[in-house]
Amino acid sequence: MGWFLWAVMLVVTSNHPRVPRYPSVTGSRLGIAICGLLMLALSFTAAPFTHSSGKEAWPDIRDGVRDTFHELRNEVRRELHRK
């Protein structure tokens, strides 16, 4: 069923109108594009994840979110009771 859906989407979107041609990127936009590509290249790391699976990472994420939520809730309660 999934492949059939993709085939229908391909047929439906195949009659796209022509897209006008615009001039190439020049000047300050070229500098911004180069900076963006440089930041992308510098942001790659050899080992981006410290955990090897979601089973190992999930408890840390869950506990961190829970603690942050409780701290925020307590802070809101303190502010509401001050007035």
Secondary structure, DSSP 8 states (H G I E B T S, - for coil): -HHHHHHHHHHHTS------------THHHHHHHHHHHHHHHT--S---SSSSHHHHHHHHHHHHHHHHHHHHHHHHHHHHH-
